Amino acid sequence: MSDFRYLLPEVILSVVASLIMLLSPLLDRKDSNTPGILSGLGLLLATAATLLTWRQRALGFSGMVLIDGFSQLSRLLLYGILFCVAIAAIDFLKREQINFGEFYALLLFATTGASLMVVSADLILTFLGIEILSIGTYVLAGFKREDPRCTEASLKYFLLGGFSTAFFLYGVALLYGKTTSTRYQALATSLQTVPDILTFTGLTLILVGFGFKVAMAPFHVWTPDVYEGAPTPITTFMSTGSKIAAVLAFVRVFYMALEGLNKEWGDILWVAAVLTMFLGNIAALSQSNIKRLLAYSSIAHAGYLLIGFVSRSRFGVEAILFYTLSYALMNLGAFTVVQLISRQGDNRVLLHDYVGLGTRHRWLAVSLSLFLFSLAGIPATAGFMGKLFLFSAAAQSGLYWLVVLAVINSAIAVYYYIRIIVLMFMREPEAKEETIRIPLGALAVITVAALGTLVLGIFPTIFMQAAEAATVAGIG
C-alpha cells in the first residue's frame, strides 16, 4: 500500500472526477458551478499531494512509476494548465448551454492520464496513460453533440488517434520481443548497440505514436480540423495540456529508455523538425480562421520543440521544459481571448471578426497582441527566450543548419501573427458591436498568462533553475 502515495495525485483526480459524475444528475445543469468548484478543489489537492513528495526520488509499483524532480515539475505544470482551462470554461459552458458536470469529470480523467504519462517508467504504463488521456479528449472534442463541427472533429480525432496508439503499442511489442522488458531502465541497458531491424522498427513505431500526439509532421493532419471543430476550451486543452504531456513523456522515453539509440532517432527528428516547422508556418499564412491559424502555429511550435530533442543534450531538455511552460502560457491566453470573442455558438472565429478590436475592446486586443508577439518570438517575451534556449542548445551541439532553418521559420511566422495585430489596431470596425462581457475566470486566466509571458521573457532564470534541477534529477 505504501506505493500508492506515489500515485496519490492521480487517485485524488480520479476520485473527484467520479464524485462529479455521481453528483451531476442532482444539480441544476444550467446555473450550477459546483462541478467546476469541485474540479478546482481536486486539482489543488492533487497539487498539494505532489508537493508532499517534492524532494523524493523513488521507484514504485515494481519499477513502473518513477518519482523525481522531472515528474513532479511536469505534474505541477499539467495541473496548473487544467486549472486555468477549467475556470475559463465555466462561463463558456453556460453560454453554450452545455453546463454538464461530465465536462469537468472528463477533463480530470484526461489529466489523470496525462499525469500517468509523465510519472511512468514503463512503456505499458505510458500506453495506459496515453489511452486514458485520449479517450477523455475524444469525447470532449464532440461535447456539443448538436454541432456537426464538433461531431466531425471528435470522429476524426478518434479514428486517427486509434491508429496512432496501435502503432505505439506495436512498437512496444517489438521492443519487448527484443529485450524481454518494457521498463525504461532495462531497455536503456539492453539497447546500447547498433540496432537491428526489429529494434529500429519498434523505435520508429513508437516515434509515430508520439508524433501524432505532439502534431509532428507528417502525423499532423488531424490538428487543423480538430482544433477548429472542437469547443474552444477543449482546443485550449489539446494545444496545451494534452500536447505538453506527450512532449514530456516523449522526453522520458527517448532520453531514458532509448538513449542508446540517440543517433538513430536524432537523425529522424532532425528531418521531422524541419518538415514540421516549414509545413506549419507556410500553411498558416493562408488561413482566414483564427483557430485553424493557431492550429498550424501549434504544428510549427512542435517543430521548434523537436530541436531540443535533436540537440541530444541536457541543456536541450532544460530548453524543452522552459518552452513547454512558455508555450502553455501563450496558448492559454490566446485561446481564452478567442473564446471570449467567438460569442454564442462559437462562430466568430474568422480573422475578419478581429477588425477594429483595438477600438472596441482594447484590453482584449492588447492581451492577444502580447501572446501573438510571444508566439512570434519577439524579445522581452517568454516565446523569445524559449526559442533562444532551444536554438542555443542546437548550436552547442553543432546543428548550425538546423538553427538557420529555425530562424527562417520564425521570420515567416512573424507575418501571420502581425497580420492579426494589424487588423485589430489599424483597421476601423465596420459596424458598432455589443460589448464583450469578460467573466472573472477568463479575466484571471488572461491576466496570469500575460504576467507569466512577461516575467519569463524578462527573468527567465526563475524557471530555468527549476528546469535544470528537474533535468538533473530525471535525465542525469
Sine and cosine of phi, psi and omega as CSV:
sin_phi,cos_phi,sin_psi,cos_psi,sin_omega,cos_omega
0.00,0.00,-0.41,0.91,-0.07,-1.00
-0.90,0.44,-0.44,0.90,0.00,-1.00
-0.92,0.40,-0.39,0.92,-0.06,-1.00
-0.92,0.40,-0.33,0.94,0.04,-1.00
-0.91,0.41,-0.42,0.91,0.03,-1.00
-0.97,0.26,-0.38,0.93,0.05,-1.00
-0.93,-0.36,0.35,0.94,-0.02,-1.00
-0.86,0.51,-0.66,0.75,0.04,-1.00
-0.86,0.51,-0.66,0.75,0.01,-1.00
-0.93,0.38,-0.60,0.80,0.05,-1.00
-0.89,0.45,-0.69,0.72,0.01,-1.00
-0.87,0.49,-0.73,0.68,-0.01,-1.00
-0.88,0.48,-0.66,0.75,-0.01,-1.00
-0.92,0.38,-0.66,0.75,0.01,-1.00
-0.90,0.43,-0.71,0.71,0.00,-1.00
-0.90,0.43,-0.66,0.75,0.04,-1.00
-0.87,0.49,-0.68,0.73,0.03,-1.00
-0.91,0.42,-0.63,0.77,0.03,-1.00
-0.89,0.45,-0.67,0.74,0.04,-1.00
-0.88,0.47,-0.66,0.75,0.03,-1.00
-0.88,0.48,-0.62,0.78,-0.01,-1.00
-0.95,0.31,-0.60,0.80,-0.06,-1.00
-0.99,0.15,-0.42,0.91,-0.12,-0.99
-0.80,0.60,-0.69,0.72,-0.01,-1.00
-0.90,0.44,-0.31,0.95,-0.05,-1.00
-1.00,-0.04,-0.08,1.00,-0.12,-0.99
-0.97,-0.25,0.35,-0.94,0.11,-0.99
-0.97,0.26,0.94,-0.35,-0.11,-0.99
-0.91,0.40,-0.43,0.90,-0.10,-1.00
-0.97,0.25,-0.70,0.72,-0.19,-0.98
-0.87,-0.49,-0.10,1.00,-0.11,-0.99
-0.95,0.31,0.74,-0.68,0.10,-0.99
-0.98,-0.21,0.05,1.00,-0.09,-1.00
-0.85,0.53,-0.73,0.68,0.02,-1.00
-0.86,0.51,-0.65,0.76,0.03,-1.00
-0.90,0.43,-0.65,0.76,0.01,-1.00
-0.91,0.41,-0.68,0.73,0.01,-1.00
-0.89,0.45,-0.65,0.76,0.01,-1.00
-0.90,0.43,-0.65,0.76,0.06,-1.00
-0.89,0.46,-0.66,0.75,0.04,-1.00
-0.90,0.44,-0.67,0.75,0.04,-1.00
-0.87,0.49,-0.65,0.76,0.02,-1.00
-0.92,0.39,-0.60,0.80,0.05,-1.00
-0.91,0.41,-0.65,0.76,0.04,-1.00
-0.91,0.41,-0.64,0.77,0.04,-1.00
-0.90,0.43,-0.62,0.79,0.06,-1.00
-0.90,0.44,-0.69,0.72,0.03,-1.00
-0.89,0.46,-0.65,0.76,0.03,-1.00
-0.91,0.42,-0.57,0.82,0.07,-1.00
-0.91,0.42,-0.67,0.74,-0.02,-1.00
-0.92,0.38,-0.42,0.91,0.02,-1.00
-0.89,0.45,-0.50,0.86,0.01,-1.00
-0.93,-0.38,0.48,0.87,-0.16,-0.99
-0.85,0.52,-0.71,0.70,-0.10,-1.00
-0.99,-0.13,0.20,0.98,-0.02,-1.00
-1.00,0.00,0.45,-0.89,0.18,-0.98
-0.75,-0.66,0.88,-0.48,-0.09,-1.00
-0.42,-0.91,0.45,-0.89,0.14,-0.99
-0.96,-0.29,0.73,-0.68,0.01,-1.00
-0.80,-0.60,0.22,-0.98,0.04,-1.00
0.80,0.60,0.81,0.59,0.04,-1.00
0.84,0.54,0.61,0.80,0.08,-1.00
1.00,0.06,0.16,0.99,-0.01,-1.00
-1.00,0.08,-0.43,0.90,-0.04,-1.00
-0.89,-0.45,0.78,-0.63,0.01,-1.00
-0.88,-0.48,0.87,-0.49,0.03,-1.00
-0.96,-0.28,0.88,-0.48,0.05,-1.00
-0.40,-0.91,-0.10,-0.99,-0.05,-1.00
-0.87,0.49,-0.58,0.82,-0.02,-1.00
-0.92,0.39,-0.75,0.67,-0.02,-1.00
-0.92,0.38,-0.60,0.80,-0.01,-1.00
-0.93,0.37,-0.68,0.74,0.05,-1.00
-0.90,0.44,-0.63,0.77,0.03,-1.00
-0.90,0.44,-0.67,0.74,0.06,-1.00
-0.85,0.53,-0.76,0.65,-0.04,-1.00
-0.87,0.49,-0.63,0.78,0.02,-1.00
-0.89,0.45,-0.70,0.72,0.00,-1.00
-0.91,0.41,-0.67,0.74,-0.01,-1.00
-0.92,0.39,-0.60,0.80,0.05,-1.00
-0.90,0.43,-0.65,0.76,0.02,-1.00
-0.89,0.45,-0.74,0.67,-0.04,-1.00
-0.91,0.42,-0.61,0.79,0.03,-1.00
-0.85,0.52,-0.70,0.71,0.01,-1.00
-0.91,0.42,-0.68,0.73,0.02,-1.00
-0.87,0.48,-0.68,0.74,-0.07,-1.00
-0.91,0.41,-0.72,0.70,-0.05,-1.00
-0.96,0.29,-0.51,0.86,0.06,-1.00
-0.95,0.30,-0.40,0.92,-0.06,-1.00
-0.99,0.13,-0.27,0.96,-0.11,-0.99
-0.83,0.56,-0.79,0.62,-0.02,-1.00
-0.94,0.33,-0.56,0.83,0.02,-1.00
-0.87,0.49,-0.69,0.72,-0.03,-1.00
-0.89,0.45,-0.64,0.77,0.04,-1.00
-0.93,0.37,-0.67,0.75,-0.01,-1.00
-0.87,0.49,-0.64,0.77,-0.04,-1.00
-1.00,-0.03,0.05,1.00,0.03,-1.00
0.86,0.52,0.66,0.75,0.08,-1.00
-0.77,-0.64,0.64,0.77,-0.08,-1.00
-0.99,0.17,0.94,0.33,-0.02,-1.00
-0.96,-0.29,0.65,-0.76,-0.01,-1.00
-0.88,0.47,-0.43,0.90,0.00,-1.00
-0.86,0.52,-0.46,0.89,0.02,-1.00
-0.85,0.52,-0.76,0.65,-0.03,-1.00
-0.95,0.32,-0.58,0.81,0.03,-1.00
-0.89,0.46,-0.69,0.72,0.02,-1.00
-0.91,0.42,-0.62,0.79,0.06,-1.00
-0.88,0.48,-0.68,0.74,0.00,-1.00
-0.92,0.39,-0.66,0.75,0.05,-1.00
-0.89,0.45,-0.68,0.74,0.02,-1.00
-0.88,0.48,-0.65,0.76,0.02,-1.00
-0.93,0.37,-0.53,0.85,0.10,-0.99
-0.86,0.50,-0.70,0.71,0.05,-1.00
-0.89,0.46,-0.68,0.73,0.03,-1.00
-0.88,0.47,-0.64,0.77,0.00,-1.00
-0.92,0.39,-0.63,0.78,0.05,-1.00
-0.90,0.44,-0.57,0.82,0.01,-1.00
-0.88,0.48,-0.64,0.77,-0.11,-0.99
-1.00,0.08,-0.25,0.97,0.07,-1.00
-0.98,-0.20,0.00,1.00,-0.07,-1.00
-0.95,0.32,0.60,-0.80,0.16,-0.99
-0.81,-0.59,0.38,0.92,-0.05,-1.00
-0.54,-0.84,0.70,-0.72,-0.06,-1.00
-0.90,0.44,-0.48,0.88,0.04,-1.00
-0.93,0.38,-0.69,0.72,0.04,-1.00
-0.92,0.40,-0.59,0.80,0.07,-1.00
-0.87,0.50,-0.69,0.72,0.03,-1.00
-0.88,0.47,-0.69,0.72,0.02,-1.00
-0.89,0.46,-0.66,0.75,0.05,-1.00
-0.88,0.47,-0.69,0.73,0.03,-1.00
-0.87,0.50,-0.68,0.73,-0.03,-1.00
-0.92,0.39,-0.68,0.73,0.02,-1.00
-0.89,0.46,-0.70,0.71,0.05,-1.00
-0.88,0.48,-0.71,0.70,-0.10,-0.99
-0.92,0.38,-0.71,0.70,-0.05,-1.00
-0.88,0.47,-0.69,0.73,0.06,-1.00
-0.88,0.47,-0.64,0.76,-0.04,-1.00
-0.95,0.30,-0.57,0.82,0.06,-1.00
-0.84,0.55,-0.72,0.69,-0.04,-1.00
-0.93,0.36,-0.68,0.73,-0.03,-1.00
-0.90,0.44,-0.56,0.83,0.01,-1.00
-0.89,0.46,-0.47,0.88,0.03,-1.00
-0.94,-0.34,0.49,0.87,-0.12,-0.99
-0.90,0.44,-0.55,0.84,0.09,-1.00
-1.00,0.09,1.00,0.06,-0.17,-0.99
-0.90,0.43,-0.46,0.89,-0.03,-1.00
-0.98,0.19,-0.22,0.98,-0.04,-1.00
-1.00,-0.05,0.90,-0.43,-0.03,-1.00
-0.89,0.47,-0.45,0.89,0.03,-1.00
-0.90,0.43,-0.65,0.76,0.02,-1.00
-0.93,0.38,-0.66,0.75,0.02,-1.00
-0.88,0.48,-0.69,0.73,0.03,-1.00
-0.89,0.45,-0.69,0.72,0.00,-1.00
-0.88,0.48,-0.70,0.71,-0.02,-1.00
-0.90,0.45,-0.69,0.73,-0.03,-1.00
-0.91,0.41,-0.70,0.72,0.02,-1.00
-0.88,0.47,-0.70,0.72,-0.02,-1.00
-0.90,0.43,-0.64,0.77,0.00,-1.00
-0.91,0.42,-0.74,0.67,-0.05,-1.00
-0.90,0.43,-0.76,0.65,-0.02,-1.00
-0.94,0.33,-0.59,0.81,0.04,-1.00
-0.90,0.43,-0.59,0.81,0.06,-1.00
-0.88,0.47,-0.67,0.74,0.05,-1.00
-0.89,0.45,-0.68,0.73,-0.07,-1.00
-0.91,0.42,-0.66,0.75,0.01,-1.00
-0.94,0.34,-0.50,0.86,0.09,-1.00
-0.91,0.42,-0.68,0.73,0.08,-1.00
-0.85,0.53,-0.72,0.69,-0.02,-1.00
-0.86,0.50,-0.73,0.69,-0.05,-1.00
-0.91,0.40,-0.61,0.79,0.03,-1.00
-0.92,0.39,-0.60,0.80,0.09,-1.00
-0.88,0.47,-0.66,0.75,0.06,-1.00
-0.88,0.48,-0.67,0.74,-0.01,-1.00
-0.89,0.47,-0.65,0.76,0.00,-1.00
-0.92,0.40,-0.67,0.74,0.03,-1.00
-0.92,0.39,-0.56,0.83,0.07,-1.00
-0.91,0.41,-0.65,0.76,0.04,-1.00
-0.88,0.48,-0.51,0.86,0.00,-1.00
-0.99,0.16,-0.64,0.77,-0.17,-0.99
-0.92,-0.39,-0.21,0.98,-0.09,-1.00
0.87,0.49,0.47,0.88,0.05,-1.00
-0.44,-0.90,0.44,-0.90,0.12,-0.99
-0.89,-0.46,0.05,1.00,0.04,-1.00
-0.95,0.30,0.65,-0.76,0.00,-1.00
-0.84,0.54,-0.71,0.70,-0.08,-1.00
-0.90,0.44,-0.67,0.74,0.01,-1.00
-0.92,0.39,-0.63,0.78,0.04,-1.00
-0.90,0.44,-0.67,0.74,0.00,-1.00
-0.88,0.47,-0.59,0.81,0.01,-1.00
-0.95,0.32,-0.61,0.79,-0.10,-1.00
-0.99,0.16,-0.54,0.84,-0.13,-0.99
-0.99,-0.15,0.91,0.42,-0.02,-1.00
-0.93,-0.37,-0.06,1.00,-0.06,-1.00
-0.94,-0.33,0.09,-1.00,0.06,-1.00
-0.87,0.50,0.80,-0.60,-0.12,-0.99
-0.94,0.34,0.59,-0.81,0.15,-0.99
-1.00,0.04,-0.06,-1.00,-0.09,-1.00
-0.90,0.44,-0.58,0.82,0.00,-1.00
-0.91,0.42,-0.74,0.67,-0.01,-1.00
-0.91,0.42,-0.70,0.71,-0.04,-1.00
-0.91,0.42,-0.61,0.79,0.03,-1.00
-0.92,0.40,-0.69,0.73,0.05,-1.00
-0.87,0.49,-0.70,0.72,0.06,-1.00
-0.85,0.52,-0.71,0.71,-0.03,-1.00
-0.90,0.43,-0.66,0.75,-0.02,-1.00
-0.93,0.38,-0.63,0.78,0.07,-1.00
-0.90,0.43,-0.61,0.79,0.04,-1.00
-0.89,0.45,-0.60,0.80,0.06,-1.00
-0.89,0.45,-0.69,0.72,0.01,-1.00
-0.87,0.50,-0.73,0.68,0.04,-1.00
-0.94,0.35,-0.58,0.81,0.00,-1.00
-0.86,0.51,-0.61,0.79,0.06,-1.00
-0.89,0.45,-0.73,0.68,-0.08,-1.00
-0.91,0.41,-0.57,0.82,-0.02,-1.00
-1.00,-0.05,0.05,1.00,-0.01,-1.00
0.89,0.45,0.72,0.69,0.05,-1.00
-1.00,0.02,0.73,-0.68,0.05,-1.00
-0.91,0.41,0.63,-0.78,0.09,1.00
-1.00,-0.07,0.44,0.90,-0.04,-1.00
-0.96,-0.27,0.49,0.87,-0.12,-0.99
-0.98,-0.21,-0.06,1.00,-0.28,-0.96
-0.88,0.47,-0.37,0.93,0.00,-1.00
-0.96,0.26,-0.42,0.91,-0.25,-0.97
-0.87,0.49,-0.82,0.58,-0.07,-1.00
-0.87,0.50,-0.71,0.71,-0.04,-1.00
-0.92,0.39,-0.66,0.75,-0.03,-1.00
-0.95,0.32,-0.67,0.74,0.04,-1.00
-0.88,0.47,-0.63,0.78,-0.03,-1.00
-0.95,0.31,-0.67,0.74,-0.11,-0.99
-0.99,0.13,-0.49,0.87,-0.05,-1.00
-0.94,0.33,0.46,-0.89,0.14,-0.99
-0.81,0.58,0.61,-0.79,-0.14,-0.99
-0.83,0.55,-0.65,0.76,0.06,-1.00
-0.87,0.49,-0.54,0.84,0.02,-1.00
-0.97,0.26,-0.60,0.80,0.13,-0.99
-0.85,0.53,-0.67,0.74,0.05,-1.00
-0.86,0.51,-0.72,0.70,-0.02,-1.00
-0.91,0.42,-0.67,0.74,-0.01,-1.00
-0.91,0.42,-0.59,0.81,-0.05,-1.00
-0.98,0.17,-0.24,0.97,-0.02,-1.00
-0.88,-0.48,-0.97,0.25,-0.09,-1.00
-0.87,0.50,-0.79,0.61,-0.04,-1.00
-0.89,0.46,-0.72,0.70,-0.05,-1.00
-0.92,0.38,-0.68,0.73,-0.05,-1.00
-0.93,0.37,-0.61,0.79,0.07,-1.00
-0.86,0.51,-0.68,0.74,0.01,-1.00
-0.90,0.43,-0.66,0.75,0.00,-1.00
-0.89,0.45,-0.70,0.71,-0.04,-1.00
-0.93,0.36,-0.62,0.79,0.09,-1.00
-0.92,0.39,-0.59,0.80,0.09,-1.00
-0.82,0.57,-0.73,0.68,0.02,-1.00
-0.86,0.50,-0.74,0.67,-0.02,-1.00
-0.84,0.55,-0.78,0.63,-0.10,-1.00
-0.91,0.41,-0.73,0.68,-0.14,-0.99
-0.99,0.13,-0.47,0.88,0.02,-1.00
-1.00,-0.01,-0.30,0.95,0.02,-1.00
-0.96,-0.30,-0.90,0.44,-0.09,-1.00
-0.95,0.32,-0.62,0.78,-0.13,-0.99
-0.92,-0.38,0.41,0.91,-0.01,-1.00
-0.87,0.49,-0.55,0.83,0.00,-1.00
-0.91,0.40,-0.27,0.96,0.01,-1.00
-0.96,-0.30,0.41,0.91,-0.13,-0.99
-0.90,0.43,-0.45,0.89,0.05,-1.00
-0.91,0.41,-0.68,0.74,-0.03,-1.00
-0.93,0.36,-0.78,0.62,-0.04,-1.00
-0.96,0.28,-0.41,0.91,0.08,-1.00
-0.90,0.43,-0.68,0.74,0.02,-1.00
-0.91,0.42,-0.65,0.76,0.02,-1.00
-0.90,0.43,-0.70,0.72,-0.05,-1.00
-0.95,0.31,-0.42,0.91,0.08,-1.00
-0.87,0.48,-0.75,0.66,0.01,-1.00
-0.91,0.41,-0.68,0.74,-0.02,-1.00
-0.90,0.45,-0.62,0.78,0.01,-1.00
-0.88,0.47,-0.72,0.69,0.00,-1.00
-0.90,0.43,-0.73,0.69,0.00,-1.00
-0.88,0.48,-0.68,0.73,-0.03,-1.00
-0.91,0.41,-0.70,0.72,0.01,-1.00
-0.89,0.47,-0.77,0.64,-0.05,-1.00
-0.92,0.40,-0.69,0.73,-0.02,-1.00
-0.89,0.45,-0.73,0.68,-0.02,-1.00
-0.89,0.45,-0.73,0.69,-0.07,-1.00
-0.95,0.32,-0.66,0.75,-0.02,-1.00
-0.93,0.36,-0.65,0.76,0.03,-1.00
-0.91,0.41,-0.54,0.84,-0.01,-1.00
-0.92,0.39,-0.42,0.91,-0.06,-1.00
-0.88,0.48,-0.51,0.86,-0.11,-0.99
-0.98,-0.18,0.12,0.99,-0.09,-1.00
-0.99,0.14,0.63,-0.78,0.07,-1.00
-0.93,-0.37,-0.11,0.99,0.04,-1.00
-0.96,-0.26,0.82,-0.58,-0.13,-0.99
-0.93,0.36,-0.49,0.87,0.04,-1.00
-0.94,0.34,-0.61,0.79,0.07,-1.00
-0.94,0.35,-0.62,0.79,0.03,-1.00
-0.87,0.49,-0.72,0.70,0.01,-1.00
-0.94,0.35,-0.44,0.90,0.09,-1.00
-0.91,0.40,-0.73,0.68,0.04,-1.00
-0.92,0.40,-0.56,0.83,0.10,-0.99
-0.87,0.49,-0.65,0.76,0.02,-1.00
-0.88,0.47,-0.62,0.78,0.06,-1.00
-0.89,0.46,-0.72,0.69,0.01,-1.00
-0.86,0.50,-0.65,0.76,-0.01,-1.00
-0.93,0.36,-0.46,0.89,0.14,-0.99
-0.88,0.47,-0.61,0.79,0.06,-1.00
-0.89,0.45,-0.66,0.75,0.05,-1.00
-0.88,0.48,-0.68,0.73,0.00,-1.00
-0.89,0.46,-0.57,0.82,0.01,-1.00
-0.90,0.44,-0.40,0.92,0.05,-1.00
-0.86,0.51,-0.61,0.79,0.04,-1.00
-0.88,0.47,-0.60,0.80,0.05,-1.00
-0.92,0.39,-0.71,0.71,-0.08,-1.00
-0.89,0.45,-0.50,0.87,0.00,-1.00
-0.90,0.44,-0.44,0.90,0.05,-1.00
0.79,0.62,0.71,0.70,-0.01,-1.00
-0.67,-0.74,0.30,-0.95,0.04,-1.00
-0.90,0.43,-0.62,0.78,0.03,-1.00
-0.90,0.44,-0.54,0.84,0.06,-1.00
-0.88,0.47,-0.64,0.77,0.03,-1.00
-0.92,0.39,-0.66,0.75,0.05,-1.00
-0.86,0.50,-0.66,0.75,0.02,-1.00
-0.91,0.41,-0.61,0.80,0.05,-1.00
-0.89,0.46,-0.71,0.71,0.02,-1.00
-0.87,0.49,-0.70,0.72,0.01,-1.00
-0.89,0.45,-0.68,0.73,-0.07,-1.00
-0.94,0.33,-0.53,0.85,0.05,-1.00
-0.90,0.44,-0.67,0.75,0.05,-1.00
-0.91,0.40,-0.70,0.71,0.02,-1.00
-0.87,0.49,-0.72,0.70,-0.02,-1.00
-0.89,0.46,-0.65,0.76,0.02,-1.00
-0.89,0.46,-0.71,0.71,0.00,-1.00
-0.89,0.45,-0.70,0.71,-0.02,-1.00
-0.88,0.47,-0.72,0.70,-0.07,-1.00
-0.97,0.23,-0.59,0.81,0.10,-0.99
-0.84,0.54,-0.73,0.68,0.00,-1.00
-0.91,0.41,-0.74,0.67,-0.06,-1.00
-0.90,0.44,-0.73,0.68,-0.03,-1.00
-0.95,0.33,-0.48,0.88,0.07,-1.00
-0.92,0.39,-0.63,0.77,0.09,-1.00
-0.90,0.44,-0.70,0.72,0.04,-1.00
-0.86,0.50,-0.65,0.76,0.02,-1.00
-0.87,0.50,-0.64,0.77,0.00,-1.00
-0.95,0.33,-0.66,0.75,-0.06,-1.00
-0.96,0.26,-0.41,0.91,-0.09,-1.00
-0.92,0.40,-0.38,0.93,0.06,-1.00
0.89,0.46,-0.12,-0.99,-0.01,-1.00
-0.84,0.55,0.75,-0.67,-0.02,-1.00
1.00,0.02,-0.10,1.00,0.02,-1.00
0.83,0.56,0.65,0.76,-0.16,-0.99
-0.97,-0.25,-0.43,0.90,-0.10,-0.99
-1.00,0.08,0.97,0.24,-0.07,-1.00
-0.82,-0.57,0.17,0.98,0.07,-1.00
-0.99,0.11,0.47,-0.88,0.03,-1.00
-0.85,0.52,-0.51,0.86,0.02,-1.00
-0.86,0.50,-0.49,0.87,0.00,-1.00
-0.94,0.33,-0.19,0.98,-0.02,-1.00
-0.99,-0.15,0.02,1.00,0.02,-1.00
-0.89,0.46,0.81,-0.59,0.05,-1.00
0.96,0.27,0.24,0.97,-0.02,-1.00
-0.88,0.47,-0.53,0.85,0.02,-1.00
-0.90,0.44,-0.42,0.91,0.06,-1.00
-1.00,0.08,-0.65,0.76,-0.10,-0.99
-0.99,0.15,-0.67,0.75,-0.07,-1.00
-0.62,-0.78,0.98,0.19,-0.16,-0.99
-0.87,0.49,-0.65,0.76,-0.08,-1.00
-0.91,0.42,-0.67,0.74,0.04,-1.00
-0.90,0.44,-0.65,0.76,-0.01,-1.00
-0.91,0.42,-0.68,0.73,0.01,-1.00
-0.91,0.42,-0.68,0.74,0.01,-1.00
-0.88,0.47,-0.74,0.67,0.01,-1.00
-0.89,0.46,-0.61,0.79,0.03,-1.00
-0.88,0.48,-0.66,0.75,0.03,-1.00
-0.87,0.49,-0.71,0.71,-0.01,-1.00
-0.92,0.39,-0.61,0.79,0.03,-1.00
-0.93,0.37,-0.64,0.77,0.08,-1.00
-0.86,0.51,-0.67,0.75,-0.01,-1.00
-0.92,0.38,-0.67,0.74,0.06,-1.00
-0.87,0.49,-0.57,0.82,0.01,-1.00
-0.97,0.25,-0.30,0.95,0.00,-1.00
1.00,0.05,0.56,0.83,0.05,-1.00
-0.97,0.24,0.67,-0.74,-0.02,-1.00
-0.81,0.59,0.43,-0.91,-0.03,-1.00
0.96,0.28,0.27,0.96,0.10,-1.00
-0.83,-0.56,0.30,-0.95,-0.01,-1.00
-0.89,0.46,-0.59,0.81,-0.01,-1.00
-0.88,0.47,-0.62,0.79,0.02,-1.00
-0.90,0.43,-0.74,0.67,-0.03,-1.00
-0.92,0.40,-0.60,0.80,0.03,-1.00
-0.88,0.48,-0.72,0.70,0.04,-1.00
-0.91,0.41,-0.62,0.79,0.02,-1.00
-0.86,0.51,-0.70,0.71,0.01,-1.00
-0.91,0.41,-0.68,0.73,0.01,-1.00
-0.90,0.44,-0.71,0.70,-0.01,-1.00
-0.92,0.39,-0.58,0.81,0.03,-1.00
-0.91,0.41,-0.64,0.77,0.03,-1.00
-0.89,0.46,-0.66,0.75,0.03,-1.00
-0.91,0.41,-0.67,0.74,0.00,-1.00
-0.90,0.44,-0.64,0.77,0.02,-1.00
-0.89,0.45,-0.44,0.90,0.03,-1.00
-1.00,-0.02,0.10,1.00,0.04,-1.00
0.99,0.16,0.28,0.96,-0.04,-1.00
-1.00,-0.04,0.87,0.49,-0.14,-0.99
-0.93,0.38,-0.61,0.79,0.02,-1.00
-0.91,0.42,-0.59,0.81,0.04,-1.00
-0.90,0.43,-0.63,0.77,0.04,-1.00
-0.90,0.44,-0.68,0.73,0.01,-1.00
-0.87,0.49,-0.71,0.70,0.01,-1.00
-0.91,0.42,-0.59,0.81,0.03,-1.00
-0.92,0.39,-0.64,0.77,0.04,-1.00
-0.90,0.43,-0.65,0.76,0.06,-1.00
-0.87,0.49,-0.67,0.74,0.02,-1.00
-0.91,0.42,-0.63,0.78,0.05,-1.00
-0.88,0.47,-0.62,0.79,0.04,-1.00
-0.92,0.40,-0.63,0.77,0.04,-1.00
-0.89,0.46,-0.66,0.75,-0.06,-1.00
-0.90,0.43,-0.52,0.85,-0.01,-1.00
-0.82,0.57,-0.60,0.80,-0.07,-1.00
-0.87,0.50,-0.79,0.61,-0.11,-0.99
-0.97,0.24,-0.39,0.92,0.12,-0.99
-0.96,0.30,-0.71,0.70,-0.01,-1.00
-0.91,0.42,-0.51,0.86,0.01,-1.00
-0.85,0.52,-0.64,0.77,0.02,-1.00
-0.91,0.41,-0.67,0.74,0.00,-1.00
-0.90,0.43,-0.63,0.78,0.06,-1.00
-0.87,0.49,-0.70,0.72,0.01,-1.00
-0.88,0.48,-0.61,0.79,-0.06,-1.00
-0.96,0.29,-0.61,0.80,-0.16,-0.99
-0.93,-0.37,-0.32,0.95,-0.10,-0.99
-0.91,-0.42,0.19,0.98,0.10,-1.00
-0.81,-0.59,0.65,-0.76,0.03,-1.00
-0.99,0.13,0.63,-0.78,0.05,-1.00
-0.89,0.45,0.63,-0.78,-0.06,-1.00
-0.97,0.24,-0.45,0.89,0.01,-1.00
-0.46,-0.89,0.41,-0.91,0.01,-1.00
-0.96,0.29,0.74,-0.67,-0.02,-1.00
-0.86,-0.50,0.33,-0.94,0.02,-1.00
-0.91,0.41,0.48,-0.88,0.00,-1.00
-0.93,0.36,0.66,-0.75,0.04,-1.00
-0.99,0.10,0.83,-0.56,0.06,-1.00
-0.99,0.17,0.76,-0.65,-0.02,-1.00
-0.96,-0.28,0.97,-0.25,0.00,-1.00
-0.90,0.44,0.37,-0.93,-0.05,-1.00
-0.88,0.48,-0.66,0.76,-0.02,-1.00
-0.89,0.45,-0.73,0.69,0.02,-1.00
-0.90,0.43,-0.63,0.77,0.03,-1.00
-0.87,0.50,-0.69,0.73,0.00,-1.00
-0.90,0.44,-0.68,0.74,-0.02,-1.00
-0.90,0.43,-0.72,0.69,-0.02,-1.00
-0.89,0.45,-0.66,0.75,-0.01,-1.00
-0.90,0.43,-0.73,0.68,0.00,-1.00
-0.89,0.45,-0.68,0.73,0.00,-1.00
-0.90,0.44,-0.65,0.76,0.00,-1.00
-0.91,0.41,-0.72,0.69,0.01,-1.00
-0.90,0.44,-0.67,0.74,0.02,-1.00
-0.89,0.46,-0.64,0.77,0.02,-1.00
-0.88,0.47,-0.65,0.76,0.00,-1.00
-0.96,0.27,-0.69,0.72,-0.04,-1.00
-0.89,0.45,-0.71,0.70,0.02,-1.00
-0.92,0.39,-0.47,0.88,0.03,-1.00
-0.97,0.26,-0.52,0.86,-0.06,-1.00
-0.99,-0.14,-0.59,0.81,-0.01,-1.00
-0.82,-0.57,0.92,0.38,-0.09,-1.00
-0.92,0.39,-0.39,0.92,-0.06,-1.00
-0.92,0.40,-0.32,0.95,0.01,-1.00
-0.83,0.55,-0.72,0.69,-0.02,-1.00
-1.00,-0.05,-0.50,0.87,-0.03,-1.00
-0.88,0.47,-0.54,0.84,0.05,-1.00
-0.91,0.42,-0.67,0.75,0.05,-1.00
-0.92,0.40,-0.63,0.78,0.03,-1.00
-0.89,0.45,-0.64,0.77,0.01,-1.00
-0.90,0.43,-0.70,0.71,0.00,-1.00
-0.90,0.43,-0.65,0.76,0.00,-1.00
-0.92,0.40,-0.61,0.79,0.00,-1.00
-0.92,0.38,-0.68,0.73,0.03,-1.00
-0.88,0.48,-0.67,0.74,-0.02,-1.00
-0.94,0.33,-0.62,0.79,-0.14,-0.99
-1.00,-0.09,-0.50,0.86,-0.07,-1.00
-0.92,-0.38,-0.58,0.82,0.00,-1.00
1.00,-0.07,0.00,0.00,0.00,0.00
